[in-house]
Amino acid sequence: MNTTGRNEHVLQAYEKRSKRYDRFVSFFSIFRSFGFDIQAWRQDAVQALNLRPGDTVVDIGCGTGLNFLFLQEILGPEGKIIGVDLSASMLEKARQYVLEQGWKNVELVCSDAAQYTFPARVDGILSTFALILVPECGRVIANGCRALAPGRNLVVLDMAWPASLSLRWRHAFFFLRPYGVTLETLQRRPWETIYQTMQDNLTDTSRRKFWYGFLYFAAGRKQE
């Protein structure tokens, strides 16, 4: 696993909070009545990959494996999930989850996403709530686009910052900084880098901003 000085604080944050990360995510279920439904958005992202039974998909920043169940429902036991994450502690939680479910088709890789070597002609690439934390997010997308098989999709679901809202308001979002979303992160505007790189390398790209501009969904297809 390779890390840089710029993402070391992210690694430390997730290593420290891995045991309670799933509880942290489930906390947001109380906002479902306000249209904030993380699980539904994850499921939508998986559906947008247009996967088939037996396909291979790479989940970048897979964390504890919160996308795995949705992926398994489509891929079946003959398919394969490759989960990549920077944090060994988060991957250990994912490994426990995989063992509990009895899945035999999940490979977990501890790696900096920007240093990860994608398999050739992979059938789908997914990243949910992770690339905002990767300083070299554009490189991740570019590498992934090159590895995609023709006609297959790359999908990103992640956080952003509304253009109309001053960054001074970031302090009101108490949950951001402990999980690595700092002022420097927001000033980099990684969501713009990610989508521009997708447009440069994929066809049929689309992006939808929602939840007042704090979240976005982006997808693109490798030209056949």
PyMOL commands that place a pseudoatom at each C-alpha (Angstrom):
pseudoatom trace, name=CA, resn=MET, resi=1, chain=A, elem=C, hetatm=0, pos=[0.000, 0.000, 0.000]
pseudoatom trace, name=CA, resn=ASN, resi=2, chain=A, elem=C, hetatm=0, pos=[1.398, 3.371, -1.011]
pseudoatom trace, name=CA, resn=THR, resi=3, chain=A, elem=C, hetatm=0, pos=[0.325, 6.619, 0.631]
pseudoatom trace, name=CA, resn=THR, resi=4, chain=A, elem=C, hetatm=0, pos=[1.316, 10.230, 0.188]
pseudoatom trace, name=CA, resn=GLY, resi=5, chain=A, elem=C, hetatm=0, pos=[1.539, 13.003, 2.732]
pseudoatom trace, name=CA, resn=ARG, resi=6, chain=A, elem=C, hetatm=0, pos=[-1.655, 14.528, 1.384]
pseudoatom trace, name=CA, resn=ASN, resi=7, chain=A, elem=C, hetatm=0, pos=[-3.782, 11.445, 2.087]
pseudoatom trace, name=CA, resn=GLU, resi=8, chain=A, elem=C, hetatm=0, pos=[-2.108, 10.284, 5.280]
pseudoatom trace, name=CA, resn=HIS, resi=9, chain=A, elem=C, hetatm=0, pos=[-4.641, 12.198, 7.376]
pseudoatom trace, name=CA, resn=VAL, resi=10, chain=A, elem=C, hetatm=0, pos=[-7.463, 10.462, 5.497]
pseudoatom trace, name=CA, resn=LEU, resi=11, chain=A, elem=C, hetatm=0, pos=[-5.935, 7.057, 6.216]
pseudoatom trace, name=CA, resn=GLN, resi=12, chain=A, elem=C, hetatm=0, pos=[-5.584, 7.894, 9.908]
pseudoatom trace, name=CA, resn=ALA, resi=13, chain=A, elem=C, hetatm=0, pos=[-9.180, 9.094, 10.077]
pseudoatom trace, name=CA, resn=TYR, resi=14, chain=A, elem=C, hetatm=0, pos=[-10.604, 5.898, 8.634]
pseudoatom trace, name=CA, resn=GLU, resi=15, chain=A, elem=C, hetatm=0, pos=[-8.271, 3.575, 10.505]
pseudoatom trace, name=CA, resn=LYS, resi=16, chain=A, elem=C, hetatm=0, pos=[-9.445, 5.205, 13.731]
pseudoatom trace, name=CA, resn=ARG, resi=17, chain=A, elem=C, hetatm=0, pos=[-13.171, 5.110, 12.901]
pseudoatom trace, name=CA, resn=SER, resi=18, chain=A, elem=C, hetatm=0, pos=[-13.489, 1.838, 11.003]
pseudoatom trace, name=CA, resn=LYS, resi=19, chain=A, elem=C, hetatm=0, pos=[-15.214, -0.024, 13.839]
pseudoatom trace, name=CA, resn=ARG, resi=20, chain=A, elem=C, hetatm=0, pos=[-18.065, 2.438, 14.029]
pseudoatom trace, name=CA, resn=TYR, resi=21, chain=A, elem=C, hetatm=0, pos=[-18.188, 3.550, 10.398]
pseudoatom trace, name=CA, resn=ASP, resi=22, chain=A, elem=C, hetatm=0, pos=[-21.260, 1.496, 9.510]
pseudoatom trace, name=CA, resn=ARG, resi=23, chain=A, elem=C, hetatm=0, pos=[-23.134, 2.933, 12.495]
pseudoatom trace, name=CA, resn=PHE, resi=24, chain=A, elem=C, hetatm=0, pos=[-22.125, 6.413, 11.379]
pseudoatom trace, name=CA, resn=VAL, resi=25, chain=A, elem=C, hetatm=0, pos=[-23.568, 5.786, 7.919]
pseudoatom trace, name=CA, resn=SER, resi=26, chain=A, elem=C, hetatm=0, pos=[-26.758, 4.268, 9.323]
pseudoatom trace, name=CA, resn=PHE, resi=27, chain=A, elem=C, hetatm=0, pos=[-27.255, 7.437, 11.398]
pseudoatom trace, name=CA, resn=PHE, resi=28, chain=A, elem=C, hetatm=0, pos=[-28.272, 9.250, 8.217]
pseudoatom trace, name=CA, resn=SER, resi=29, chain=A, elem=C, hetatm=0, pos=[-31.298, 6.992, 7.821]
pseudoatom trace, name=CA, resn=ILE, resi=30, chain=A, elem=C, hetatm=0, pos=[-33.142, 9.388, 10.135]
pseudoatom trace, name=CA, resn=PHE, resi=31, chain=A, elem=C, hetatm=0, pos=[-33.110, 11.888, 7.247]
pseudoatom trace, name=CA, resn=ARG, resi=32, chain=A, elem=C, hetatm=0, pos=[-34.916, 9.618, 4.774]
pseudoatom trace, name=CA, resn=SER, resi=33, chain=A, elem=C, hetatm=0, pos=[-38.142, 11.523, 5.268]
pseudoatom trace, name=CA, resn=PHE, resi=34, chain=A, elem=C, hetatm=0, pos=[-36.248, 14.559, 3.918]
pseudoatom trace, name=CA, resn=GLY, resi=35, chain=A, elem=C, hetatm=0, pos=[-35.152, 12.685, 0.801]
pseudoatom trace, name=CA, resn=PHE, resi=36, chain=A, elem=C, hetatm=0, pos=[-31.698, 11.742, 2.099]
pseudoatom trace, name=CA, resn=ASP, resi=37, chain=A, elem=C, hetatm=0, pos=[-31.392, 8.005, 1.392]
pseudoatom trace, name=CA, resn=ILE, resi=38, chain=A, elem=C, hetatm=0, pos=[-27.804, 6.800, 1.055]
pseudoatom trace, name=CA, resn=GLN, resi=39, chain=A, elem=C, hetatm=0, pos=[-28.746, 3.166, 0.540]
pseudoatom trace, name=CA, resn=ALA, resi=40, chain=A, elem=C, hetatm=0, pos=[-31.137, 3.993, -2.293]
pseudoatom trace, name=CA, resn=TRP, resi=41, chain=A, elem=C, hetatm=0, pos=[-28.479, 6.153, -3.956]
pseudoatom trace, name=CA, resn=ARG, resi=42, chain=A, elem=C, hetatm=0, pos=[-25.921, 3.355, -3.693]
pseudoatom trace, name=CA, resn=GLN, resi=43, chain=A, elem=C, hetatm=0, pos=[-28.387, 0.973, -5.284]
pseudoatom trace, name=CA, resn=ASP, resi=44, chain=A, elem=C, hetatm=0, pos=[-29.067, 3.450, -8.094]
pseudoatom trace, name=CA, resn=ALA, resi=45, chain=A, elem=C, hetatm=0, pos=[-25.320, 3.769, -8.714]
pseudoatom trace, name=CA, resn=VAL, resi=46, chain=A, elem=C, hetatm=0, pos=[-24.960, 0.001, -8.992]
pseudoatom trace, name=CA, resn=GLN, resi=47, chain=A, elem=C, hetatm=0, pos=[-27.919, -0.204, -11.371]
pseudoatom trace, name=CA, resn=ALA, resi=48, chain=A, elem=C, hetatm=0, pos=[-26.358, 2.497, -13.575]
pseudoatom trace, name=CA, resn=LEU, resi=49, chain=A, elem=C, hetatm=0, pos=[-23.369, 0.237, -14.205]
pseudoatom trace, name=CA, resn=ASN, resi=50, chain=A, elem=C, hetatm=0, pos=[-25.608, -2.010, -16.350]
pseudoatom trace, name=CA, resn=LEU, resi=51, chain=A, elem=C, hetatm=0, pos=[-23.772, -5.086, -15.146]
pseudoatom trace, name=CA, resn=ARG, resi=52, chain=A, elem=C, hetatm=0, pos=[-24.581, -8.654, -16.160]
pseudoatom trace, name=CA, resn=PRO, resi=53, chain=A, elem=C, hetatm=0, pos=[-24.282, -11.932, -14.270]
pseudoatom trace, name=CA, resn=GLY, resi=54, chain=A, elem=C, hetatm=0, pos=[-20.681, -13.091, -14.356]
pseudoatom trace, name=CA, resn=ASP, resi=55, chain=A, elem=C, hetatm=0, pos=[-19.180, -9.621, -14.833]
pseudoatom trace, name=CA, resn=THR, resi=56, chain=A, elem=C, hetatm=0, pos=[-16.193, -8.231, -12.931]
pseudoatom trace, name=CA, resn=VAL, resi=57, chain=A, elem=C, hetatm=0, pos=[-16.527, -4.862, -11.219]
pseudoatom trace, name=CA, resn=VAL, resi=58, chain=A, elem=C, hetatm=0, pos=[-14.021, -2.729, -9.308]
pseudoatom trace, name=CA, resn=ASP, resi=59, chain=A, elem=C, hetatm=0, pos=[-15.350, -0.817, -6.285]
pseudoatom trace, name=CA, resn=ILE, resi=60, chain=A, elem=C, hetatm=0, pos=[-12.901, 2.027, -5.609]
pseudoatom trace, name=CA, resn=GLY, resi=61, chain=A, elem=C, hetatm=0, pos=[-12.919, 3.169, -1.984]
pseudoatom trace, name=CA, resn=CYS, resi=62, chain=A, elem=C, hetatm=0, pos=[-15.107, 0.213, -1.058]
pseudoatom trace, name=CA, resn=GLY, resi=63, chain=A, elem=C, hetatm=0, pos=[-14.679, 0.780, 2.675]
pseudoatom trace, name=CA, resn=THR, resi=64, chain=A, elem=C, hetatm=0, pos=[-16.565, -1.825, 4.716]
pseudoatom trace, name=CA, resn=GLY, resi=65, chain=A, elem=C, hetatm=0, pos=[-18.352, -3.208, 1.656]
pseudoatom trace, name=CA, resn=LEU, resi=66, chain=A, elem=C, hetatm=0, pos=[-21.588, -1.247, 1.725]
pseudoatom trace, name=CA, resn=ASN, resi=67, chain=A, elem=C, hetatm=0, pos=[-22.039, -1.671, -2.048]
pseudoatom trace, name=CA, resn=PHE, resi=68, chain=A, elem=C, hetatm=0, pos=[-21.338, -5.387, -2.105]
pseudoatom trace, name=CA, resn=LEU, resi=69, chain=A, elem=C, hetatm=0, pos=[-24.853, -6.711, -1.499]
pseudoatom trace, name=CA, resn=PHE, resi=70, chain=A, elem=C, hetatm=0, pos=[-26.280, -4.638, -4.360]
pseudoatom trace, name=CA, resn=LEU, resi=71, chain=A, elem=C, hetatm=0, pos=[-23.481, -5.828, -6.639]
pseudoatom trace, name=CA, resn=GLN, resi=72, chain=A, elem=C, hetatm=0, pos=[-23.888, -9.466, -5.653]
pseudoatom trace, name=CA, resn=GLU, resi=73, chain=A, elem=C, hetatm=0, pos=[-27.588, -9.383, -6.491]
pseudoatom trace, name=CA, resn=ILE, resi=74, chain=A, elem=C, hetatm=0, pos=[-26.664, -8.644, -10.110]
pseudoatom trace, name=CA, resn=LEU, resi=75, chain=A, elem=C, hetatm=0, pos=[-23.347, -10.427, -10.601]
pseudoatom trace, name=CA, resn=GLY, resi=76, chain=A, elem=C, hetatm=0, pos=[-24.222, -13.693, -8.917]
pseudoatom trace, name=CA, resn=PRO, resi=77, chain=A, elem=C, hetatm=0, pos=[-21.628, -16.171, -7.647]
pseudoatom trace, name=CA, resn=GLU, resi=78, chain=A, elem=C, hetatm=0, pos=[-20.056, -16.447, -11.102]
pseudoatom trace, name=CA, resn=GLY, resi=79, chain=A, elem=C, hetatm=0, pos=[-19.218, -12.715, -11.101]
pseudoatom trace, name=CA, resn=LYS, resi=80, chain=A, elem=C, hetatm=0, pos=[-16.420, -10.969, -9.240]
pseudoatom trace, name=CA, resn=ILE, resi=81, chain=A, elem=C, hetatm=0, pos=[-16.098, -7.903, -7.023]
pseudoatom trace, name=CA, resn=ILE, resi=82, chain=A, elem=C, hetatm=0, pos=[-12.705, -6.287, -6.510]
pseudoatom trace, name=CA, resn=GLY, resi=83, chain=A, elem=C, hetatm=0, pos=[-12.861, -3.919, -3.549]
pseudoatom trace, name=CA, resn=VAL, resi=84, chain=A, elem=C, hetatm=0, pos=[-10.033, -1.381, -3.277]
pseudoatom trace, name=CA, resn=ASP, resi=85, chain=A, elem=C, hetatm=0, pos=[-9.436, 0.798, -0.244]
pseudoatom trace, name=CA, resn=LEU, resi=86, chain=A, elem=C, hetatm=0, pos=[-6.611, 2.694, 1.404]
pseudoatom trace, name=CA, resn=SER, resi=87, chain=A, elem=C, hetatm=0, pos=[-7.504, 1.584, 4.937]
pseudoatom trace, name=CA, resn=ALA, resi=88, chain=A, elem=C, hetatm=0, pos=[-6.578, -1.906, 6.115]
pseudoatom trace, name=CA, resn=SER, resi=89, chain=A, elem=C, hetatm=0, pos=[-8.993, -1.530, 9.041]
pseudoatom trace, name=CA, resn=MET, resi=90, chain=A, elem=C, hetatm=0, pos=[-11.912, -0.720, 6.750]
pseudoatom trace, name=CA, resn=LEU, resi=91, chain=A, elem=C, hetatm=0, pos=[-10.995, -3.685, 4.554]
pseudoatom trace, name=CA, resn=GLU, resi=92, chain=A, elem=C, hetatm=0, pos=[-10.907, -5.943, 7.598]
pseudoatom trace, name=CA, resn=LYS, resi=93, chain=A, elem=C, hetatm=0, pos=[-14.504, -4.978, 8.298]
pseudoatom trace, name=CA, resn=ALA, resi=94, chain=A, elem=C, hetatm=0, pos=[-15.318, -5.722, 4.664]
pseudoatom trace, name=CA, resn=ARG, resi=95, chain=A, elem=C, hetatm=0, pos=[-13.567, -9.075, 4.952]
pseudoatom trace, name=CA, resn=GLN, resi=96, chain=A, elem=C, hetatm=0, pos=[-15.636, -10.010, 7.995]
pseudoatom trace, name=CA, resn=TYR, resi=97, chain=A, elem=C, hetatm=0, pos=[-18.795, -9.027, 6.134]
pseudoatom trace, name=CA, resn=VAL, resi=98, chain=A, elem=C, hetatm=0, pos=[-17.823, -11.153, 3.118]
pseudoatom trace, name=CA, resn=LEU, resi=99, chain=A, elem=C, hetatm=0, pos=[-17.150, -14.147, 5.364]
pseudoatom trace, name=CA, resn=GLU, resi=100, chain=A, elem=C, hetatm=0, pos=[-20.459, -13.721, 7.167]
pseudoatom trace, name=CA, resn=GLN, resi=101, chain=A, elem=C, hetatm=0, pos=[-22.294, -13.692, 3.834]
pseudoatom trace, name=CA, resn=GLY, resi=102, chain=A, elem=C, hetatm=0, pos=[-20.369, -16.680, 2.534]
pseudoatom trace, name=CA, resn=TRP, resi=103, chain=A, elem=C, hetatm=0, pos=[-19.312, -14.917, -0.672]
pseudoatom trace, name=CA, resn=LYS, resi=104, chain=A, elem=C, hetatm=0, pos=[-16.427, -16.558, -2.539]
pseudoatom trace, name=CA, resn=ASN, resi=105, chain=A, elem=C, hetatm=0, pos=[-16.128, -14.024, -5.338]
pseudoatom trace, name=CA, resn=VAL, resi=106, chain=A, elem=C, hetatm=0, pos=[-14.769, -10.943, -3.569]
pseudoatom trace, name=CA, resn=GLU, resi=107, chain=A, elem=C, hetatm=0, pos=[-11.139, -9.836, -3.772]
pseudoatom trace, name=CA, resn=LEU, resi=108, chain=A, elem=C, hetatm=0, pos=[-10.015, -7.074, -1.392]
pseudoatom trace, name=CA, resn=VAL, resi=109, chain=A, elem=C, hetatm=0, pos=[-7.015, -4.912, -2.241]
pseudoatom trace, name=CA, resn=CYS, resi=110, chain=A, elem=C, hetatm=0, pos=[-5.356, -2.473, 0.160]
pseudoatom trace, name=CA, resn=SER, resi=111, chain=A, elem=C, hetatm=0, pos=[-4.042, 0.313, -2.060]
pseudoatom trace, name=CA, resn=ASP, resi=112, chain=A, elem=C, hetatm=0, pos=[-3.982, 4.021, -2.696]
pseudoatom trace, name=CA, resn=ALA, resi=113, chain=A, elem=C, hetatm=0, pos=[-6.586, 4.395, -5.451]
pseudoatom trace, name=CA, resn=ALA, resi=114, chain=A, elem=C, hetatm=0, pos=[-4.203, 6.550, -7.490]
pseudoatom trace, name=CA, resn=GLN, resi=115, chain=A, elem=C, hetatm=0, pos=[-1.566, 3.778, -7.433]
pseudoatom trace, name=CA, resn=TYR, resi=116, chain=A, elem=C, hetatm=0, pos=[-3.937, 0.889, -8.104]
pseudoatom trace, name=CA, resn=THR, resi=117, chain=A, elem=C, hetatm=0, pos=[-3.523, -1.042, -11.353]
pseudoatom trace, name=CA, resn=PHE, resi=118, chain=A, elem=C, hetatm=0, pos=[-6.957, -1.886, -12.740]
pseudoatom trace, name=CA, resn=PRO, resi=119, chain=A, elem=C, hetatm=0, pos=[-7.541, -5.243, -14.425]
pseudoatom trace, name=CA, resn=ALA, resi=120, chain=A, elem=C, hetatm=0, pos=[-7.653, -5.024, -18.203]
pseudoatom trace, name=CA, resn=ARG, resi=121, chain=A, elem=C, hetatm=0, pos=[-11.097, -4.807, -19.819]
pseudoatom trace, name=CA, resn=VAL, resi=122, chain=A, elem=C, hetatm=0, pos=[-12.998, -4.683, -16.543]
pseudoatom trace, name=CA, resn=ASP, resi=123, chain=A, elem=C, hetatm=0, pos=[-16.800, -4.714, -16.881]
pseudoatom trace, name=CA, resn=GLY, resi=124, chain=A, elem=C, hetatm=0, pos=[-17.587, -1.845, -14.530]
pseudoatom trace, name=CA, resn=ILE, resi=125, chain=A, elem=C, hetatm=0, pos=[-16.004, 0.659, -12.152]
pseudoatom trace, name=CA, resn=LEU, resi=126, chain=A, elem=C, hetatm=0, pos=[-17.853, 2.133, -9.199]
pseudoatom trace, name=CA, resn=SER, resi=127, chain=A, elem=C, hetatm=0, pos=[-16.924, 4.666, -6.542]
pseudoatom trace, name=CA, resn=THR, resi=128, chain=A, elem=C, hetatm=0, pos=[-19.277, 5.932, -3.857]
pseudoatom trace, name=CA, resn=PHE, resi=129, chain=A, elem=C, hetatm=0, pos=[-18.385, 8.637, -1.331]
pseudoatom trace, name=CA, resn=ALA, resi=130, chain=A, elem=C, hetatm=0, pos=[-14.650, 8.105, -1.713]
pseudoatom trace, name=CA, resn=LEU, resi=131, chain=A, elem=C, hetatm=0, pos=[-12.983, 10.027, -4.548]
pseudoatom trace, name=CA, resn=ILE, resi=132, chain=A, elem=C, hetatm=0, pos=[-13.559, 13.415, -2.917]
pseudoatom trace, name=CA, resn=LEU, resi=133, chain=A, elem=C, hetatm=0, pos=[-10.839, 12.315, -0.491]
pseudoatom trace, name=CA, resn=VAL, resi=134, chain=A, elem=C, hetatm=0, pos=[-8.295, 11.322, -3.171]
pseudoatom trace, name=CA, resn=PRO, resi=135, chain=A, elem=C, hetatm=0, pos=[-5.978, 14.199, -4.151]
pseudoatom trace, name=CA, resn=GLU, resi=136, chain=A, elem=C, hetatm=0, pos=[-5.191, 12.528, -7.476]
pseudoatom trace, name=CA, resn=CYS, resi=137, chain=A, elem=C, hetatm=0, pos=[-8.820, 11.690, -8.246]
pseudoatom trace, name=CA, resn=GLY, resi=138, chain=A, elem=C, hetatm=0, pos=[-8.378, 12.643, -11.898]
pseudoatom trace, name=CA, resn=ARG, resi=139, chain=A, elem=C, hetatm=0, pos=[-5.645, 10.057, -12.266]
pseudoatom trace, name=CA, resn=VAL, resi=140, chain=A, elem=C, hetatm=0, pos=[-7.907, 7.391, -10.747]
pseudoatom trace, name=CA, resn=ILE, resi=141, chain=A, elem=C, hetatm=0, pos=[-10.647, 8.162, -13.254]
pseudoatom trace, name=CA, resn=ALA, resi=142, chain=A, elem=C, hetatm=0, pos=[-8.241, 8.270, -16.202]
pseudoatom trace, name=CA, resn=ASN, resi=143, chain=A, elem=C, hetatm=0, pos=[-6.698, 4.922, -15.228]
pseudoatom trace, name=CA, resn=GLY, resi=144, chain=A, elem=C, hetatm=0, pos=[-10.124, 3.406, -14.783]
pseudoatom trace, name=CA, resn=CYS, resi=145, chain=A, elem=C, hetatm=0, pos=[-11.341, 4.666, -18.139]
pseudoatom trace, name=CA, resn=ARG, resi=146, chain=A, elem=C, hetatm=0, pos=[-8.379, 3.079, -19.892]
pseudoatom trace, name=CA, resn=ALA, resi=147, chain=A, elem=C, hetatm=0, pos=[-9.073, -0.245, -18.174]
pseudoatom trace, name=CA, resn=LEU, resi=148, chain=A, elem=C, hetatm=0, pos=[-12.806, -0.389, -18.953]
pseudoatom trace, name=CA, resn=ALA, resi=149, chain=A, elem=C, hetatm=0, pos=[-13.935, -2.807, -21.606]
pseudoatom trace, name=CA, resn=PRO, resi=150, chain=A, elem=C, hetatm=0, pos=[-15.586, -1.096, -24.595]
pseudoatom trace, name=CA, resn=GLY, resi=151, chain=A, elem=C, hetatm=0, pos=[-19.242, -0.371, -24.004]
pseudoatom trace, name=CA, resn=ARG, resi=152, chain=A, elem=C, hetatm=0, pos=[-18.975, -0.653, -20.220]
pseudoatom trace, name=CA, resn=ASN, resi=153, chain=A, elem=C, hetatm=0, pos=[-19.650, 1.979, -17.584]
pseudoatom trace, name=CA, resn=LEU, resi=154, chain=A, elem=C, hetatm=0, pos=[-17.959, 3.988, -14.846]
pseudoatom trace, name=CA, resn=VAL, resi=155, chain=A, elem=C, hetatm=0, pos=[-20.172, 5.499, -12.142]
pseudoatom trace, name=CA, resn=VAL, resi=156, chain=A, elem=C, hetatm=0, pos=[-19.342, 7.934, -9.338]
pseudoatom trace, name=CA, resn=LEU, resi=157, chain=A, elem=C, hetatm=0, pos=[-21.608, 8.923, -6.452]
pseudoatom trace, name=CA, resn=ASP, resi=158, chain=A, elem=C, hetatm=0, pos=[-19.968, 11.440, -4.164]
pseudoatom trace, name=CA, resn=MET, resi=159, chain=A, elem=C, hetatm=0, pos=[-20.062, 14.668, -2.205]
pseudoatom trace, name=CA, resn=ALA, resi=160, chain=A, elem=C, hetatm=0, pos=[-19.623, 18.164, -3.594]
pseudoatom trace, name=CA, resn=TRP, resi=161, chain=A, elem=C, hetatm=0, pos=[-20.052, 21.723, -2.375]
pseudoatom trace, name=CA, resn=PRO, resi=162, chain=A, elem=C, hetatm=0, pos=[-22.756, 24.054, -3.735]
pseudoatom trace, name=CA, resn=ALA, resi=163, chain=A, elem=C, hetatm=0, pos=[-21.282, 26.828, -5.864]
pseudoatom trace, name=CA, resn=SER, resi=164, chain=A, elem=C, hetatm=0, pos=[-23.627, 29.354, -4.271]
pseudoatom trace, name=CA, resn=LEU, resi=165, chain=A, elem=C, hetatm=0, pos=[-22.602, 28.550, -0.690]
pseudoatom trace, name=CA, resn=SER, resi=166, chain=A, elem=C, hetatm=0, pos=[-19.532, 30.078, 0.948]
pseudoatom trace, name=CA, resn=LEU, resi=167, chain=A, elem=C, hetatm=0, pos=[-16.956, 27.627, 2.247]
pseudoatom trace, name=CA, resn=ARG, resi=168, chain=A, elem=C, hetatm=0, pos=[-17.198, 29.417, 5.580]
pseudoatom trace, name=CA, resn=TRP, resi=169, chain=A, elem=C, hetatm=0, pos=[-20.345, 27.358, 6.181]
pseudoatom trace, name=CA, resn=ARG, resi=170, chain=A, elem=C, hetatm=0, pos=[-18.355, 24.120, 6.176]
pseudoatom trace, name=CA, resn=HIS, resi=171, chain=A, elem=C, hetatm=0, pos=[-18.088, 24.300, 9.980]
pseudoatom trace, name=CA, resn=ALA, resi=172, chain=A, elem=C, hetatm=0, pos=[-21.830, 23.737, 10.215]
pseudoatom trace, name=CA, resn=PHE, resi=173, chain=A, elem=C, hetatm=0, pos=[-21.378, 20.259, 8.757]
pseudoatom trace, name=CA, resn=PHE, resi=174, chain=A, elem=C, hetatm=0, pos=[-19.852, 18.637, 11.804]
pseudoatom trace, name=CA, resn=PHE, resi=175, chain=A, elem=C, hetatm=0, pos=[-19.434, 15.214, 10.195]
pseudoatom trace, name=CA, resn=LEU, resi=176, chain=A, elem=C, hetatm=0, pos=[-17.124, 16.323, 7.367]
pseudoatom trace, name=CA, resn=ARG, resi=177, chain=A, elem=C, hetatm=0, pos=[-13.741, 17.047, 8.939]
pseudoatom trace, name=CA, resn=PRO, resi=178, chain=A, elem=C, hetatm=0, pos=[-13.417, 13.875, 11.080]
pseudoatom trace, name=CA, resn=TYR, resi=179, chain=A, elem=C, hetatm=0, pos=[-13.720, 11.886, 7.858]
pseudoatom trace, name=CA, resn=GLY, resi=180, chain=A, elem=C, hetatm=0, pos=[-11.118, 13.824, 5.907]
pseudoatom trace, name=CA, resn=VAL, resi=181, chain=A, elem=C, hetatm=0, pos=[-13.200, 16.504, 4.151]
pseudoatom trace, name=CA, resn=THR, resi=182, chain=A, elem=C, hetatm=0, pos=[-11.187, 19.622, 4.964]
pseudoatom trace, name=CA, resn=LEU, resi=183, chain=A, elem=C, hetatm=0, pos=[-11.079, 23.160, 3.587]
pseudoatom trace, name=CA, resn=GLU, resi=184, chain=A, elem=C, hetatm=0, pos=[-8.207, 22.097, 1.333]
pseudoatom trace, name=CA, resn=THR, resi=185, chain=A, elem=C, hetatm=0, pos=[-10.339, 19.241, 0.022]
pseudoatom trace, name=CA, resn=LEU, resi=186, chain=A, elem=C, hetatm=0, pos=[-13.224, 21.541, -0.872]
pseudoatom trace, name=CA, resn=GLN, resi=187, chain=A, elem=C, hetatm=0, pos=[-10.947, 24.156, -2.439]
pseudoatom trace, name=CA, resn=ARG, resi=188, chain=A, elem=C, hetatm=0, pos=[-9.569, 21.501, -4.798]
pseudoatom trace, name=CA, resn=ARG, resi=189, chain=A, elem=C, hetatm=0, pos=[-13.135, 20.974, -6.106]
pseudoatom trace, name=CA, resn=PRO, resi=190, chain=A, elem=C, hetatm=0, pos=[-12.468, 17.308, -6.905]
pseudoatom trace, name=CA, resn=TRP, resi=191, chain=A, elem=C, hetatm=0, pos=[-15.989, 16.832, -8.267]
pseudoatom trace, name=CA, resn=GLU, resi=192, chain=A, elem=C, hetatm=0, pos=[-15.077, 19.104, -11.184]
pseudoatom trace, name=CA, resn=THR, resi=193, chain=A, elem=C, hetatm=0, pos=[-11.828, 17.244, -11.865]
pseudoatom trace, name=CA, resn=ILE, resi=194, chain=A, elem=C, hetatm=0, pos=[-13.629, 13.909, -11.775]
pseudoatom trace, name=CA, resn=TYR, resi=195, chain=A, elem=C, hetatm=0, pos=[-16.341, 14.892, -14.205]
pseudoatom trace, name=CA, resn=GLN, resi=196, chain=A, elem=C, hetatm=0, pos=[-13.996, 16.673, -16.593]
pseudoatom trace, name=CA, resn=THR, resi=197, chain=A, elem=C, hetatm=0, pos=[-11.789, 13.584, -16.734]
pseudoatom trace, name=CA, resn=MET, resi=198, chain=A, elem=C, hetatm=0, pos=[-14.850, 11.440, -17.413]
pseudoatom trace, name=CA, resn=GLN, resi=199, chain=A, elem=C, hetatm=0, pos=[-15.858, 13.749, -20.262]
pseudoatom trace, name=CA, resn=ASP, resi=200, chain=A, elem=C, hetatm=0, pos=[-12.340, 13.578, -21.698]
pseudoatom trace, name=CA, resn=ASN, resi=201, chain=A, elem=C, hetatm=0, pos=[-12.235, 9.785, -21.699]
pseudoatom trace, name=CA, resn=LEU, resi=202, chain=A, elem=C, hetatm=0, pos=[-15.799, 8.460, -21.959]
pseudoatom trace, name=CA, resn=THR, resi=203, chain=A, elem=C, hetatm=0, pos=[-18.882, 8.910, -24.077]
pseudoatom trace, name=CA, resn=ASP, resi=204, chain=A, elem=C, hetatm=0, pos=[-22.511, 9.427, -23.029]
pseudoatom trace, name=CA, resn=THR, resi=205, chain=A, elem=C, hetatm=0, pos=[-21.367, 11.153, -19.852]
pseudoatom trace, name=CA, resn=SER, resi=206, chain=A, elem=C, hetatm=0, pos=[-23.958, 12.659, -17.545]
pseudoatom trace, name=CA, resn=ARG, resi=207, chain=A, elem=C, hetatm=0, pos=[-23.964, 14.345, -14.163]
pseudoatom trace, name=CA, resn=ARG, resi=208, chain=A, elem=C, hetatm=0, pos=[-26.829, 15.084, -11.835]
pseudoatom trace, name=CA, resn=LYS, resi=209, chain=A, elem=C, hetatm=0, pos=[-26.433, 17.273, -8.756]
pseudoatom trace, name=CA, resn=PHE, resi=210, chain=A, elem=C, hetatm=0, pos=[-28.912, 16.799, -5.928]
pseudoatom trace, name=CA, resn=TRP, resi=211, chain=A, elem=C, hetatm=0, pos=[-29.562, 17.339, -2.225]
pseudoatom trace, name=CA, resn=TYR, resi=212, chain=A, elem=C, hetatm=0, pos=[-29.082, 21.095, -2.662]
pseudoatom trace, name=CA, resn=GLY, resi=213, chain=A, elem=C, hetatm=0, pos=[-25.823, 20.567, -4.527]
pseudoatom trace, name=CA, resn=PHE, resi=214, chain=A, elem=C, hetatm=0, pos=[-24.037, 18.663, -1.763]
pseudoatom trace, name=CA, resn=LEU, resi=215, chain=A, elem=C, hetatm=0, pos=[-24.125, 15.406, -3.713]
pseudoatom trace, name=CA, resn=TYR, resi=216, chain=A, elem=C, hetatm=0, pos=[-23.745, 14.370, -7.332]
pseudoatom trace, name=CA, resn=PHE, resi=217, chain=A, elem=C, hetatm=0, pos=[-24.120, 11.311, -9.521]
pseudoatom trace, name=CA, resn=ALA, resi=218, chain=A, elem=C, hetatm=0, pos=[-21.924, 10.960, -12.615]
pseudoatom trace, name=CA, resn=ALA, resi=219, chain=A, elem=C, hetatm=0, pos=[-21.789, 8.209, -15.202]
pseudoatom trace, name=CA, resn=GLY, resi=220, chain=A, elem=C, hetatm=0, pos=[-20.074, 7.508, -18.500]
pseudoatom trace, name=CA, resn=ARG, resi=221, chain=A, elem=C, hetatm=0, pos=[-19.536, 4.693, -20.987]
pseudoatom trace, name=CA, resn=LYS, resi=222, chain=A, elem=C, hetatm=0, pos=[-16.369, 3.543, -22.741]
pseudoatom trace, name=CA, resn=GLN, resi=223, chain=A, elem=C, hetatm=0, pos=[-16.742, 3.972, -26.473]
pseudoatom trace, name=CA, resn=GLU, resi=224, chain=A, elem=C, hetatm=0, pos=[-17.168, 0.707, -28.362]
for i in range(1, 224): cmd.bond("trace and resi %d" % i, "trace and resi %d" % (i + 1))
show_as sticks, trace
zoom trace
